[in-house]
Amino acid sequence: MSSNSGTPVTSPIHAGRSLNCKVLMLDDTVQNFPIPLKGRGIDLFNAVIKKLQLIECDYFDLQYNNPELIPCWLDHEKPILKQVTRNQLFFKFLLKFYTPDPGLLEEEFTRLYLLALQIKRDLLSGDLYCQEHTAVLLASYIVQAELGNYCDEYASQSYISQLHLLPNQTPEIELQIMEHHKEHMGQSPAEADFNLLDTARKVELYGIQLHSAQVRDFFSLNIFANDGVAIFIPLSIAKTAMYVVKTICFLSNVAIEIACWGLGAEGYKDVVEFYFPSRNWSKNFWKKCIEHHTFFRCHTVHKVPRSKTKVISHGSSFRYSGRTQKELVDFAREKSIKPVPFER
């Protein structure tokens, strides 16, 4: 069938032989990446990594929102169009695994630029859960890194108003930031960024994304996975370290089941079921548990084809496909890394 101009009418899916993927970078710029029509997640990820010349790339990943608006990490093994539709090819390049010690990162570009940008983003969005006085201190390091030393020209805190640092930034808070800024006299941008990271990593909920869940008695709580699985209840955090977790099962409904061995002499086993708003919410959190456990706790990952095995409950073939933190640290130390030029 042809149009009046004689040009053949093609399906939108076959209108081009490539996907125009847009990626929001950590510096808030949007980059375009043409990917083959049948390209997998790894193809887009590699294109972004090549653009950044990033060596320690496994700490980062690409995130998108599914139809339920659930933030999901792009599966590297699956075709992109099996995960998103062609009119939703928008991704965010974000830090996925927050290293507990930024000193483990070999690249200054990774440590003092990309990681610092992620902390600034988390602070502004409210995703870095901390006390107000800690948030103010963190914001003051950002001011020092971006504006340099405090000077007499800054007669009031109005110069801080031009910077978007905190979600609830009031004149009173800006005045506190200014007082801390005065204390950072002489710090270079690199030193201020280092102090930003060093302070942020000591925050109890550093690198944490909370997920709403319920237990059997319908008591609402927040749960998260980082280097362990933890339950967050106001005024307290009950942590279950990953090394005592026996199994993490994704159930067929909206729940996951976590069985862990007790640390006492009897070695008892405790099983807890957590219920999520939907099956997709549940499976999304289960995947994060698998990935974080593998990245932080395992020495190496054995690459095997995805298939139904007894290890993963209900026949799911999902498994973490990147390098572990240990593998990444060893790789970065052995490789001769050339400094990547960057501007703050």
Disulfide bonds with the S-S distance in Angstrom:
none
